[in-house]
Amino acid sequence: MQVLSQLITQIAVMFLYMLAGFVLFNGKKITKEGSASMAACLVWLIIPIVVVKSFCVAPDPDRIAGLLWSIAATVAVQALSIFLSRVVFKNRPIDNIACAFSNAGFIGIPLVSAAIGSDAVFYIAFYVATLNILQWGYGSAVLTESKFKLDKKTLLHPLTLGLVLGLILFFTGLGAKVPPLLMTTMNGISGLSAPLAMLVMGVYLAQADLKSLWNDKYLYILSAVRLLVIPVLTLALLFGLYLLIPALSAKIVLTLLITAIAPAGANVAVYAQLLGKDYVYACKTVVLSTLLSLVTMPLIVLLAQTIIH
């Protein structure tokens, strides 16, 4: 139950961060442009550093096996989420993308770090990197009703580069030999992840029409699928893999689960704005699912801990 207790505590802390962003935006101390700059810092520096730092460990056989099987589990979990979202929201592109991709970078990584340990980020680095690649490539295709393709911009995404660098450091053994000065710097930058991400989420919350937020039935349908249906099916899938694959420890399964059951990814709002779609509605999908996840995530983790030992 220690993981659940830490998760609840961290969710409460992140809610307070989000509340601070809400207050600062309404007090005109943070502008929309300012929050966009903070989000850019997260995408271009902070989260890639978190990913790289997670690979700064010795490449022992247990870690290698755990990494490889976590990658296989990631593919299965993401395929399940994308397929279900496409079926349920076939004619609603924004709901489709909001439901398919969790907020793995802004919420998943900080929660995993706090509840399970910063070393556990090692097992979700591939998840976070590929999710961001798919969000841009596949997500843009769905939103614009065009064909999915991996272009140069997608492949050179900072998270992709961070993942590649991290893997090189890990498998060459150089990650375990990073100089203390550099490691201290990376630790400091990584510590900005949760506060900055939730300040940005608070700004999104401040921009939403809170009255209409609670009156749109599609937002509830989306939240139910994103926060309940997908998590339960993901838990069933991961539990099956856990029983079949000894290298998938309870720690790895819980790490992947927390990442997968996070609310709608904030990038759906970013990409909707960039592509000229309904940015306001996209923001609402992020805000409402984030608020409701404060309740659903602990419940799903509690369920997981009762069946996974």
C-alpha atoms as a printed R data frame, in Angstrom:
    type eleno elety resid chain resno       x       y       z
1   ATOM     1    CA   MET     A     1   0.000   0.000   0.000
2   ATOM     2    CA   GLN     A     2   3.048   2.253   0.196
3   ATOM     3    CA   VAL     A     3   2.880   3.003  -3.538
4   ATOM     4    CA   LEU     A     4  -0.809   3.947  -3.230
5   ATOM     5    CA   SER     A     5  -0.111   6.255  -0.278
6   ATOM     6    CA   GLN     A     6   2.734   7.961  -2.132
7   ATOM     7    CA   LEU     A     7   0.606   8.234  -5.264
8   ATOM     8    CA   ILE     A     8  -2.243   9.940  -3.385
9   ATOM     9    CA   THR     A     9   0.201  12.319  -1.729
10  ATOM    10    CA   GLN     A    10   1.834  13.200  -5.040
11  ATOM    11    CA   ILE     A    11  -1.541  13.718  -6.744
12  ATOM    12    CA   ALA     A    12  -2.492  16.123  -3.936
13  ATOM    13    CA   VAL     A    13   0.804  17.982  -4.376
14  ATOM    14    CA   MET     A    14   0.285  18.175  -8.152
15  ATOM    15    CA   PHE     A    15  -3.239  19.489  -7.627
16  ATOM    16    CA   LEU     A    16  -1.788  22.308  -5.510
17  ATOM    17    CA   TYR     A    17   0.741  23.059  -8.274
18  ATOM    18    CA   MET     A    18  -2.147  23.202 -10.740
19  ATOM    19    CA   LEU     A    19  -4.111  25.475  -8.410
20  ATOM    20    CA   ALA     A    20  -1.099  27.817  -8.266
21  ATOM    21    CA   GLY     A    21  -1.050  28.014 -12.075
22  ATOM    22    CA   PHE     A    22  -4.796  28.708 -12.072
23  ATOM    23    CA   VAL     A    23  -4.407  31.565  -9.571
24  ATOM    24    CA   LEU     A    24  -1.367  33.074 -11.298
25  ATOM    25    CA   PHE     A    25  -3.104  33.103 -14.688
26  ATOM    26    CA   ASN     A    26  -6.272  34.678 -13.309
27  ATOM    27    CA   GLY     A    27  -4.102  37.211 -11.491
28  ATOM    28    CA   LYS     A    28  -2.432  38.041 -14.827
29  ATOM    29    CA   LYS     A    29   0.980  36.949 -13.541
30  ATOM    30    CA   ILE     A    30   1.243  34.216 -16.183
31  ATOM    31    CA   THR     A    31   0.030  34.826 -19.726
32  ATOM    32    CA   LYS     A    32  -1.070  32.295 -22.327
33  ATOM    33    CA   GLU     A    33   2.194  32.960 -24.151
34  ATOM    34    CA   GLY     A    34   4.124  32.468 -20.908
35  ATOM    35    CA   SER     A    35   2.525  29.083 -20.315
36  ATOM    36    CA   ALA     A    36   3.386  28.114 -23.899
37  ATOM    37    CA   SER     A    37   7.025  28.958 -23.149
38  ATOM    38    CA   MET     A    38   6.934  26.811 -20.010
39  ATOM    39    CA   ALA     A    39   5.453  23.940 -22.023
40  ATOM    40    CA   ALA     A    40   8.256  24.368 -24.570
41  ATOM    41    CA   CYS     A    41  10.834  24.108 -21.760
42  ATOM    42    CA   LEU     A    42   9.212  20.845 -20.663
43  ATOM    43    CA   VAL     A    43   9.172  19.360 -24.165
44  ATOM    44    CA   TRP     A    44  12.569  20.583 -25.339
45  ATOM    45    CA   LEU     A    45  14.637  20.262 -22.168
46  ATOM    46    CA   ILE     A    46  13.146  18.982 -18.938
47  ATOM    47    CA   ILE     A    47  11.355  15.761 -19.948
48  ATOM    48    CA   PRO     A    48  14.168  14.678 -22.344
49  ATOM    49    CA   ILE     A    49  16.628  15.180 -19.464
50  ATOM    50    CA   VAL     A    50  14.404  13.070 -17.198
51  ATOM    51    CA   VAL     A    51  14.493  10.313 -19.829
52  ATOM    52    CA   VAL     A    52  18.270  10.522 -20.317
53  ATOM    53    CA   LYS     A    53  18.908  10.542 -16.556
54  ATOM    54    CA   SER     A    54  16.837   7.379 -16.116
55  ATOM    55    CA   PHE     A    55  19.327   5.503 -18.308
56  ATOM    56    CA   CYS     A    56  22.367   6.591 -16.285
57  ATOM    57    CA   VAL     A    57  22.661   3.201 -14.599
58  ATOM    58    CA   ALA     A    58  24.774   0.078 -15.080
59  ATOM    59    CA   PRO     A    59  23.502  -2.327 -17.801
60  ATOM    60    CA   ASP     A    60  23.100  -5.465 -15.679
61  ATOM    61    CA   PRO     A    61  21.178  -8.500 -17.063
62  ATOM    62    CA   ASP     A    62  18.078  -7.909 -14.907
63  ATOM    63    CA   ARG     A    63  17.731  -4.304 -16.072
64  ATOM    64    CA   ILE     A    64  18.241  -5.293 -19.713
65  ATOM    65    CA   ALA     A    65  15.581  -8.023 -19.489
66  ATOM    66    CA   GLY     A    66  13.186  -5.687 -17.686
67  ATOM    67    CA   LEU     A    67  13.739  -2.961 -20.280
68  ATOM    68    CA   LEU     A    68  13.152  -5.258 -23.256
69  ATOM    69    CA   TRP     A    69   9.974  -6.734 -21.802
70  ATOM    70    CA   SER     A    70   8.718  -3.305 -20.754
71  ATOM    71    CA   ILE     A    71   9.149  -2.198 -24.377
72  ATOM    72    CA   ALA     A    72   7.095  -5.187 -25.557
73  ATOM    73    CA   ALA     A    73   4.406  -4.424 -22.950
74  ATOM    74    CA   THR     A    74   4.426  -0.763 -24.021
75  ATOM    75    CA   VAL     A    75   3.643  -1.707 -27.610
76  ATOM    76    CA   ALA     A    76   0.732  -3.891 -26.474
77  ATOM    77    CA   VAL     A    77  -0.677  -1.247 -24.099
78  ATOM    78    CA   GLN     A    78  -0.460   1.587 -26.620
79  ATOM    79    CA   ALA     A    79  -1.986  -0.548 -29.379
80  ATOM    80    CA   LEU     A    80  -4.926  -1.374 -27.088
81  ATOM    81    CA   SER     A    81  -5.500   2.280 -26.229
82  ATOM    82    CA   ILE     A    82  -5.280   3.497 -29.840
83  ATOM    83    CA   PHE     A    83  -7.565   0.731 -31.139
84  ATOM    84    CA   LEU     A    84 -10.265   1.250 -28.497
85  ATOM    85    CA   SER     A    85 -10.219   5.037 -28.927
86  ATOM    86    CA   ARG     A    86 -10.518   4.698 -32.697
87  ATOM    87    CA   VAL     A    87 -13.517   2.389 -32.351
88  ATOM    88    CA   VAL     A    88 -15.382   4.484 -29.764
89  ATOM    89    CA   PHE     A    89 -14.610   7.920 -31.246
90  ATOM    90    CA   LYS     A    90 -14.360   7.105 -34.942
91  ATOM    91    CA   ASN     A    91 -16.114  10.312 -36.032
92  ATOM    92    CA   ARG     A    92 -14.776  12.607 -33.291
93  ATOM    93    CA   PRO     A    93 -11.066  13.244 -34.008
94  ATOM    94    CA   ILE     A    94 -10.259  15.333 -30.921
95  ATOM    95    CA   ASP     A    95 -11.907  12.823 -28.567
96  ATOM    96    CA   ASN     A    96 -10.102  10.029 -30.413
97  ATOM    97    CA   ILE     A    97  -6.650  11.514 -29.792
98  ATOM    98    CA   ALA     A    98  -7.432  12.750 -26.271
99  ATOM    99    CA   CYS     A    99  -8.567   9.250 -25.345
100 ATOM   100    CA   ALA     A   100  -5.783   7.344 -27.112
101 ATOM   101    CA   PHE     A   101  -2.829   9.049 -25.443
102 ATOM   102    CA   SER     A   102  -2.292   9.549 -21.731
103 ATOM   103    CA   ASN     A   103  -0.452  12.498 -20.239
104 ATOM   104    CA   ALA     A   104   2.624  10.314 -19.786
105 ATOM   105    CA   GLY     A   105   5.185  13.113 -19.851
106 ATOM   106    CA   PHE     A   106   3.526  15.836 -17.783
107 ATOM   107    CA   ILE     A   107   1.789  13.571 -15.242
108 ATOM   108    CA   GLY     A   108   3.023   9.986 -15.701
109 ATOM   109    CA   ILE     A   109   6.732  10.673 -15.158
110 ATOM   110    CA   PRO     A   110   6.331  12.878 -12.043
111 ATOM   111    CA   LEU     A   111   3.903  10.398 -10.466
112 ATOM   112    CA   VAL     A   112   6.113   7.391 -11.195
113 ATOM   113    CA   SER     A   113   9.173   9.211  -9.836
114 ATOM   114    CA   ALA     A   114   7.415  10.149  -6.605
115 ATOM   115    CA   ALA     A   115   5.387   6.986  -5.990
116 ATOM   116    CA   ILE     A   116   7.812   4.284  -7.141
117 ATOM   117    CA   GLY     A   117  11.185   6.008  -7.475
118 ATOM   118    CA   SER     A   118  13.158   7.980 -10.046
119 ATOM   119    CA   ASP     A   119  14.878   4.761 -11.166
120 ATOM   120    CA   ALA     A   120  11.491   3.430 -12.327
121 ATOM   121    CA   VAL     A   121  11.371   6.086 -15.090
122 ATOM   122    CA   PHE     A   122  13.896   3.820 -16.826
123 ATOM   123    CA   TYR     A   123  11.059   1.411 -17.650
124 ATOM   124    CA   ILE     A   124   8.689   4.020 -19.112
125 ATOM   125    CA   ALA     A   125  11.207   6.072 -21.120
126 ATOM   126    CA   PHE     A   126  10.330   4.110 -24.272
127 ATOM   127    CA   TYR     A   127   6.612   4.548 -23.519
128 ATOM   128    CA   VAL     A   128   6.907   8.325 -23.167
129 ATOM   129    CA   ALA     A   129   9.094   8.762 -26.252
130 ATOM   130    CA   THR     A   130   6.976   6.621 -28.578
131 ATOM   131    CA   LEU     A   131   3.771   8.148 -27.238
132 ATOM   132    CA   ASN     A   132   5.006  11.620 -28.170
133 ATOM   133    CA   ILE     A   133   6.044  10.415 -31.625
134 ATOM   134    CA   LEU     A   134   2.606   8.872 -32.175
135 ATOM   135    CA   GLN     A   135   0.819  11.918 -30.785
136 ATOM   136    CA   TRP     A   136   2.429  14.117 -33.397
137 ATOM   137    CA   GLY     A   137   2.484  11.708 -36.353
138 ATOM   138    CA   TYR     A   138  -0.682   9.650 -35.876
139 ATOM   139    CA   GLY     A   139  -2.486  12.392 -33.922
140 ATOM   140    CA   SER     A   140  -1.946  15.020 -36.610
141 ATOM   141    CA   ALA     A   141  -3.153  12.574 -39.265
142 ATOM   142    CA   VAL     A   142  -6.376  11.887 -37.347
143 ATOM   143    CA   LEU     A   143  -7.047  15.561 -36.637
144 ATOM   144    CA   THR     A   144  -6.507  16.558 -40.276
145 ATOM   145    CA   GLU     A   145  -8.072  13.356 -41.674
146 ATOM   146    CA   SER     A   146  -4.936  12.538 -43.642
147 ATOM   147    CA   LYS     A   147  -2.558   9.576 -43.847
148 ATOM   148    CA   PHE     A   148  -0.208   8.792 -40.979
149 ATOM   149    CA   LYS     A   149   3.486   9.201 -41.797
150 ATOM   150    CA   LEU     A   150   6.676   9.580 -39.824
151 ATOM   151    CA   ASP     A   151   8.434  12.693 -41.038
152 ATOM   152    CA   LYS     A   152  11.806  14.185 -40.141
153 ATOM   153    CA   LYS     A   153  10.271  16.513 -37.561
154 ATOM   154    CA   THR     A   154   8.700  13.584 -35.748
155 ATOM   155    CA   LEU     A   155  11.842  11.475 -35.745
156 ATOM   156    CA   LEU     A   156  13.924  14.417 -34.488
157 ATOM   157    CA   HIS     A   157  11.548  15.160 -31.623
158 ATOM   158    CA   PRO     A   158  13.605  15.983 -28.493
159 ATOM   159    CA   LEU     A   159  12.114  13.030 -26.630
160 ATOM   160    CA   THR     A   160  13.125  10.696 -29.451
161 ATOM   161    CA   LEU     A   161  16.660  12.062 -29.323
162 ATOM   162    CA   GLY     A   162  16.641  11.779 -25.538
163 ATOM   163    CA   LEU     A   163  15.597   8.135 -25.768
164 ATOM   164    CA   VAL     A   164  18.321   7.339 -28.329
165 ATOM   165    CA   LEU     A   165  20.989   9.088 -26.233
166 ATOM   166    CA   GLY     A   166  19.776   7.323 -23.101
167 ATOM   167    CA   LEU     A   167  19.915   3.898 -24.758
168 ATOM   168    CA   ILE     A   168  23.447   4.576 -25.998
169 ATOM   169    CA   LEU     A   169  24.561   5.635 -22.514
170 ATOM   170    CA   PHE     A   170  22.925   2.582 -20.956
171 ATOM   171    CA   PHE     A   171  24.156  -0.152 -23.301
172 ATOM   172    CA   THR     A   172  27.705   1.244 -23.516
173 ATOM   173    CA   GLY     A   173  27.943   1.533 -19.745
174 ATOM   174    CA   LEU     A   174  28.737   5.246 -20.000
175 ATOM   175    CA   GLY     A   175  25.532   6.153 -18.183
176 ATOM   176    CA   ALA     A   176  26.903   4.738 -14.939
177 ATOM   177    CA   LYS     A   177  30.020   6.890 -15.331
178 ATOM   178    CA   VAL     A   178  28.419  10.310 -15.756
179 ATOM   179    CA   PRO     A   179  30.456  12.939 -13.843
180 ATOM   180    CA   PRO     A   180  28.871  14.077 -10.534
181 ATOM   181    CA   LEU     A   181  28.629  17.694 -11.732
182 ATOM   182    CA   LEU     A   182  26.588  16.664 -14.783
183 ATOM   183    CA   MET     A   183  24.417  14.308 -12.748
184 ATOM   184    CA   THR     A   184  23.696  17.060 -10.207
185 ATOM   185    CA   THR     A   185  22.667  19.350 -13.060
186 ATOM   186    CA   MET     A   186  20.349  16.701 -14.521
187 ATOM   187    CA   ASN     A   187  18.820  16.044 -11.090
188 ATOM   188    CA   GLY     A   188  18.065  19.744 -10.696
189 ATOM   189    CA   ILE     A   189  16.478  20.055 -14.130
190 ATOM   190    CA   SER     A   190  14.464  16.848 -13.631
191 ATOM   191    CA   GLY     A   191  13.058  18.240 -10.386
192 ATOM   192    CA   LEU     A   192  11.306  20.966 -12.368
193 ATOM   193    CA   SER     A   193   9.153  18.433 -14.226
194 ATOM   194    CA   ALA     A   194   6.127  18.108 -11.926
195 ATOM   195    CA   PRO     A   195   5.834  21.743 -10.742
196 ATOM   196    CA   LEU     A   196   6.201  23.256 -14.196
197 ATOM   197    CA   ALA     A   197   3.932  20.720 -15.897
198 ATOM   198    CA   MET     A   198   1.129  21.282 -13.414
199 ATOM   199    CA   LEU     A   199   1.506  25.069 -13.521
200 ATOM   200    CA   VAL     A   200   0.846  24.744 -17.260
201 ATOM   201    CA   MET     A   201  -2.156  22.496 -16.542
202 ATOM   202    CA   GLY     A   202  -3.452  25.152 -14.126
203 ATOM   203    CA   VAL     A   203  -3.281  27.727 -16.919
204 ATOM   204    CA   TYR     A   204  -5.294  25.363 -19.158
205 ATOM   205    CA   LEU     A   205  -7.839  25.030 -16.342
206 ATOM   206    CA   ALA     A   206  -8.068  28.823 -15.981
207 ATOM   207    CA   GLN     A   207  -8.819  29.180 -19.712
208 ATOM   208    CA   ALA     A   208 -11.655  26.668 -19.678
209 ATOM   209    CA   ASP     A   209 -15.275  27.681 -19.244
210 ATOM   210    CA   LEU     A   210 -15.889  25.776 -16.015
211 ATOM   211    CA   LYS     A   211 -19.682  25.967 -16.357
212 ATOM   212    CA   SER     A   212 -19.726  24.363 -19.803
213 ATOM   213    CA   LEU     A   213 -17.059  21.898 -18.648
214 ATOM   214    CA   TRP     A   214 -19.641  20.023 -16.590
215 ATOM   215    CA   ASN     A   215 -22.471  20.151 -19.157
216 ATOM   216    CA   ASP     A   216 -20.980  18.349 -22.179
217 ATOM   217    CA   LYS     A   217 -21.903  14.660 -22.264
218 ATOM   218    CA   TYR     A   218 -19.091  13.845 -24.687
219 ATOM   219    CA   LEU     A   219 -16.523  15.012 -22.155
220 ATOM   220    CA   TYR     A   220 -17.930  12.513 -19.656
221 ATOM   221    CA   ILE     A   221 -17.932   9.710 -22.229
222 ATOM   222    CA   LEU     A   222 -14.342  10.544 -23.112
223 ATOM   223    CA   SER     A   223 -13.301  10.666 -19.449
224 ATOM   224    CA   ALA     A   224 -15.034   7.358 -18.710
225 ATOM   225    CA   VAL     A   225 -13.177   5.592 -21.522
226 ATOM   226    CA   ARG     A   226  -9.838   7.317 -20.831
227 ATOM   227    CA   LEU     A   227  -9.930   6.921 -17.037
228 ATOM   228    CA   LEU     A   228 -11.922   3.708 -16.457
229 ATOM   229    CA   VAL     A   229 -12.353   1.469 -19.502
230 ATOM   230    CA   ILE     A   230  -8.792   1.750 -20.845
231 ATOM   231    CA   PRO     A   231  -7.204   1.455 -17.369
232 ATOM   232    CA   VAL     A   232  -9.192  -1.678 -16.480
233 ATOM   233    CA   LEU     A   233  -8.381  -3.345 -19.810
234 ATOM   234    CA   THR     A   234  -4.749  -2.238 -19.506
235 ATOM   235    CA   LEU     A   235  -4.557  -3.717 -16.010
236 ATOM   236    CA   ALA     A   236  -5.986  -7.002 -17.314
237 ATOM   237    CA   LEU     A   237  -3.452  -7.040 -20.161
238 ATOM   238    CA   LEU     A   238  -0.496  -6.218 -17.897
239 ATOM   239    CA   PHE     A   239  -1.603  -8.761 -15.298
240 ATOM   240    CA   GLY     A   240  -1.696 -11.451 -17.988
241 ATOM   241    CA   LEU     A   241   1.808 -10.522 -19.127
242 ATOM   242    CA   TYR     A   242   2.964 -10.425 -15.492
243 ATOM   243    CA   LEU     A   243   1.826 -14.024 -14.997
244 ATOM   244    CA   LEU     A   244   3.520 -15.174 -18.208
245 ATOM   245    CA   ILE     A   245   6.805 -13.228 -18.092
246 ATOM   246    CA   PRO     A   246   9.005 -13.489 -14.969
247 ATOM   247    CA   ALA     A   247  11.118 -10.465 -16.039
248 ATOM   248    CA   LEU     A   248   8.027  -8.235 -15.748
249 ATOM   249    CA   SER     A   249   8.160  -7.532 -12.025
250 ATOM   250    CA   ALA     A   250   5.340  -5.956 -10.021
251 ATOM   251    CA   LYS     A   251   7.375  -2.735  -9.987
252 ATOM   252    CA   ILE     A   252   7.556  -2.615 -13.800
253 ATOM   253    CA   VAL     A   253   3.856  -3.445 -14.174
254 ATOM   254    CA   LEU     A   254   2.787  -0.721 -11.722
255 ATOM   255    CA   THR     A   255   5.118   1.754 -13.417
256 ATOM   256    CA   LEU     A   256   3.598   1.080 -16.840
257 ATOM   257    CA   LEU     A   257   0.082   1.088 -15.393
258 ATOM   258    CA   ILE     A   258   0.438   4.501 -13.719
259 ATOM   259    CA   THR     A   259   1.717   5.931 -17.000
260 ATOM   260    CA   ALA     A   260  -1.080   4.374 -19.053
261 ATOM   261    CA   ILE     A   261  -3.968   5.437 -16.780
262 ATOM   262    CA   ALA     A   262  -3.022   9.123 -16.663
263 ATOM   263    CA   PRO     A   263  -5.603  11.612 -18.046
264 ATOM   264    CA   ALA     A   264  -5.733  12.934 -21.601
265 ATOM   265    CA   GLY     A   265  -2.399  14.198 -22.872
266 ATOM   266    CA   ALA     A   266  -1.985  17.975 -22.911
267 ATOM   267    CA   ASN     A   267  -0.585  17.796 -26.443
268 ATOM   268    CA   VAL     A   268  -4.071  17.274 -27.865
269 ATOM   269    CA   ALA     A   269  -4.759  20.931 -27.009
270 ATOM   270    CA   VAL     A   270  -1.412  22.037 -28.435
271 ATOM   271    CA   TYR     A   271  -1.888  20.190 -31.722
272 ATOM   272    CA   ALA     A   272  -5.545  21.225 -32.034
273 ATOM   273    CA   GLN     A   273  -4.418  24.849 -31.783
274 ATOM   274    CA   LEU     A   274  -1.567  24.368 -34.278
275 ATOM   275    CA   LEU     A   275  -3.829  22.631 -36.806
276 ATOM   276    CA   GLY     A   276  -6.729  25.091 -36.549
277 ATOM   277    CA   LYS     A   277  -9.130  22.699 -34.801
278 ATOM   278    CA   ASP     A   278 -11.390  23.273 -31.782
279 ATOM   279    CA   TYR     A   279  -8.690  24.291 -29.288
280 ATOM   280    CA   VAL     A   280 -11.190  25.248 -26.576
281 ATOM   281    CA   TYR     A   281 -12.852  21.820 -26.636
282 ATOM   282    CA   ALA     A   282  -9.447  20.118 -26.687
283 ATOM   283    CA   CYS     A   283  -8.485  22.060 -23.546
284 ATOM   284    CA   LYS     A   284 -11.694  20.866 -21.888
285 ATOM   285    CA   THR     A   285 -10.819  17.211 -22.565
286 ATOM   286    CA   VAL     A   286  -7.493  17.727 -20.793
287 ATOM   287    CA   VAL     A   287  -8.912  19.715 -17.883
288 ATOM   288    CA   LEU     A   288 -11.911  17.515 -17.043
289 ATOM   289    CA   SER     A   289 -10.036  14.225 -17.397
290 ATOM   290    CA   THR     A   290  -7.214  15.639 -15.242
291 ATOM   291    CA   LEU     A   291  -9.627  16.692 -12.495
292 ATOM   292    CA   LEU     A   292 -11.436  13.338 -12.526
293 ATOM   293    CA   SER     A   293  -8.142  11.432 -12.577
294 ATOM   294    CA   LEU     A   294  -7.470  12.708  -9.059
295 ATOM   295    CA   VAL     A   295 -10.073  10.116  -8.024
296 ATOM   296    CA   THR     A   296  -9.752   7.381 -10.653
297 ATOM   297    CA   MET     A   297  -5.973   6.882 -10.626
298 ATOM   298    CA   PRO     A   298  -5.742   5.922  -6.931
299 ATOM   299    CA   LEU     A   299  -8.703   3.549  -7.365
300 ATOM   300    CA   ILE     A   300  -7.095   1.760 -10.320
301 ATOM   301    CA   VAL     A   301  -3.749   1.490  -8.496
302 ATOM   302    CA   LEU     A   302  -5.542   0.134  -5.411
303 ATOM   303    CA   LEU     A   303  -7.197  -2.502  -7.606
304 ATOM   304    CA   ALA     A   304  -3.820  -3.342  -9.164
305 ATOM   305    CA   GLN     A   305  -2.117  -3.746  -5.790
306 ATOM   306    CA   THR     A   306  -4.781  -6.166  -4.598
307 ATOM   307    CA   ILE     A   307  -4.060  -8.581  -7.471
308 ATOM   308    CA   ILE     A   308  -0.356  -7.972  -8.209
309 ATOM   309    CA   HIS     A   309   2.198  -8.961  -5.583
